[in-house]
């Protein structure tokens, strides 16, 4: 299975981290993989998914599918990570 979507997600998070002098994340470190899972969990919370009600319909479904795909690719790479919003 390809992890292209996951790599894209991590690259986006690393760009934000670079702006705010945050630590760069790596898929090669187990600690970072769980941190990425926690970020996905945060992005999947109802408030963040809908941008406090501003995102609806097709845009919301597209966002959910994207995050579910990222989570699935991360689980394929490391089945030990946990997600709370997804119940995994």
N, C-alpha and C positions, 0 to 999 in steps of 0.2 A: 504494500500500500504506500502511496505517495504521502509525504508530509509537507507538501508545498504550501498548503493553507496555513498549517501550523508555523512554518518558517516565516511566512508573510506576517502572521500575527506577532511573532516574537520580534521581527525586524521593526514593526511599527512601535511596539512597546519600547524597544531599545532606542529608537529615534526620540521618543518622548523623554526617556531617561537621560539621554545625552543633553537635551535642552535644559533639564533641571539638575544636571550633575548627579544623576542617579547611577546605580551600578548596572552594568550591562549583563543581560541574562544569556545563558548558554544552555542549549538542549543536551549538552554533554555532561552536565552536573545534575545529580539527583535532587539536590536542594533547590536548584533553579527550576527544575521541572515541576516540583510541588508549588513553588512560587508562581509559576505560570498557570498552574491549575487554579490557584487561589485568585489570580487575576481574572481568569475565565469565569469563575464563580461570581466574582464581583460584577463583571459585565453582564452576567445572566440574572442578576437580581431584578425584580420587577421595575424598580425605580430607574436603574441604569438602562435596562432594555428599552423602556418607553421614553427615556429622557423626560421623566416626570409628566408623562401623558402627551408629549409632543410628537412621538413617533407612533404611527398606527398602520393598520392594513398591510399592504404589500411590503412596505419598507420594514415593518416590524418582523414579518415572517422571514424576509431575507436576512435580517440581522440574526434572528434565532437560528436559522439553518447554518449560517456562517459560523456562529459560535459553537453549535453542536458538532459541526465538522471539525473545527479546531480541537475541541475536546476529544472527539473520537480518535483523531490522529495522535494526540498526546497519549491517550490510553493505549493505543497500538504500540507506541514507542516505549511507554513505561506503564504497565498495568498496575503498579503500586500507588500511583497518584490517586488522591481522593477529591471528589467534587461533592459539595453539599447541596447546591441548588439543583443539581441533576440527580441526586440520590445515588451516586456511585461512590 
